[in-house]
Amino acid sequence: MSRVAAALGALLAAATAHAQAPRHAAEPGAGAIPLDGFADAVAHWQNRHGADYPRYAPQQVREIADNLLLLQRESGGWPENRDPARVLGAAERERLRAERALPGGSFDNRNTYTQIDYLAAAHARTGEARYRDAALRGLDFVLARQLERCGGWPHTVPASQPYHPHITIADEVTPGVLAMLRRAAAFPFVDPARRQRIEAAVARGDACLLRLQVRQDGRLAGWAGQYDARTLQPAQGRRFELPALVSDETVSVLRYLMSIPQPSPPVTAAIEGGVDWLRRVALRGQRLETFPAPHERWAYHAADFDRRLVADPQAPPLWARFYDLRDNSVVLASRDGERLRDYAQIPRERRTGYHWFGTWPQALLERDYPAWKARTGAGAKPHPPR
């Protein structure tokens, strides 16, 4: 993920080294296709099931790609939070074959578009037509699920939770899909008709991101994690994810917009507005501290640590994940959706299982944004707000 790869790359490397997966002959002269895009899914899988299982080495491209074919639904999508490098037994393979008839798929946790990217790379590496065909089915699934009202993508289809139909920015759903589609337009196996559909989808998706950027007193700010697909208003995700501006998701959108080779004036204005908002909402004089605590396991994770905010005048900038849509106050909540005033009021399960504070914008503000301005010459003269 960039940020997911940084946070979880060590976990992936350790799991790969630990596992004693069967070794098969690699493609002559071929190296690994990076698995960084699956880091979020692997972490979620291992939080639920543990990391003590055999995994294919990253160089075993065919084995991993074949797993992706087995996991792909007949609809073209994929279920979320699976480890594509896990060595599967015969009984599980048979079960997954039966599950292929289940409908839909998910874009959550950087899902579906990551599988398409990997299969396209596997096809280029091996020449196997089945990897190309699976990538094309995945592309058709993505294009068919673009939402009509604005042009973003939902969390999961078919929906099984109230927030699944929302236009989703969280976990890089819409910006991640758009970034993949921009790459897919150049896949050599994409036919002209699909390429036209891809280009049209990108244009609609880009316009949707600009339309969804929140304004505060007429001033461009950041993005929410999800939006009602009908009203286009910021919406609630899980019960503890209240409607709010989200710093982490704003960074994801900005990185995507900065990747556009020739940004239009509206795109430039959106970037400048988002960067300005991130600078304005940085928290000063507080440090997030992690400290040892008794081991405890919950449904989705375990922890032998806890977290607290500590006053520190020398601390570097810190950001809350969620900010109030009107006044930019920090938004915190319990699992039952109650808004809380203080970080210490959040139960330990959510303090350790969710990142309420972090430094997500730091690299963007210090490195990516200056590099974008130097590359594009953007910002030399101000653009009027949309």
Phi, psi and omega in degrees: 000017195068260183293323178293319180298320180295318184284327190242002179301320179296321179298315180296317181296319181294317181295320180295317180294324183288320187289143177255072183282152175300143181252128178240166181295133178275164175301139181304122177073006185266143174256193182282150164268126185305141178255011184305323183297340180266003187302319180297314180298317181297317180298318179294319179299314184288332174298326181274325192241355184086166184253005185268076178208156182289142179227148173289147174290151181304334179286347182274069189297316182298316182297318180291316179297322177296324174301318180296324176296320181291326181280340183290134176283158178299336177292340183108345180268180180229147170289154185273165169062045173246150177266110184288345180266003182287134176284124187256139175278171184298318182295320180290323177299319179295320179296319180293325176298320178292326182285348181298337180282348178296148186280160165072203183175180184231148172256002184292150177053043174061048186253157178076303179291331176292320177297321179297314178302315182295315181295324176297319178292322179295323177296316178297325182285318190252339186077006182288121183296331183294331177287320175299313184296321178293321177297321178293320176298321176297317178299317179297321177299314180299313183295324181288339184261005174295132187284143187290317191296325185224327179110012173269190180236149179278171178292307186208143172228139350291157184289137172236358177228155183302330184271353184298325181282351184296150166297121191249125172259329183306146179056031174059033181298292183291312178297326179292318176298315181297319178297319178296318181297324176298321177290320184296332178300338179258001176299130184295338182269001179278124183284162184302322181295316177295322181299321177296318178296320179297313181297321178294320179295320178296316180299316179293319180294319178298315179297325179295315179301318180294321181293328184277349180300128185286143173250141174237112184053043178079003184254129179296135182235230182252202182239150173277170180283330178204157184226143174300127186291344180264313184268342184064022177267148176307137187230165179281142172267239171295167190301329180272359178256083184288158176304124187192163166284142186236120184294314182299313181292326176298319176300317180298316179296316181297319178298320178296311182299324178292341179279349180292123189301316182234086185292136176286166175306318177297322178294317178298318179297321179297317179296312181298320179293318179294319178296317179300319179295316179300321178294321184290329186262005177300140180265134182245148173078016177227144179232137176272121184247133173255133184220155182296148178207161181304143180297137177212143178242138175241190185296323188245352178195169174233158180209142171243033181212172173217174181227151175208157173269135182234134175293130181204102182299339182265001184292145174291170181302145177231149179237141166284154173290315187245139177229144179301139184295334183259312189244004178064018172290154182291135179252120176235154182205157174270173180297337179270009174087009178279127177287134184245153181276320190240147179301322181296340179283342180288128178303151185303324180305319179277333175294322183267340183259006182207145181261099180276338178223149180187187182242030185309319184282350191300309182295324179295315182290322186272333186238304190290315182295312176300322179295321179296316180297320180293322181288320188260342187071013182292151177089359179296326173224139186292145176260143179296146178297152179291000000 
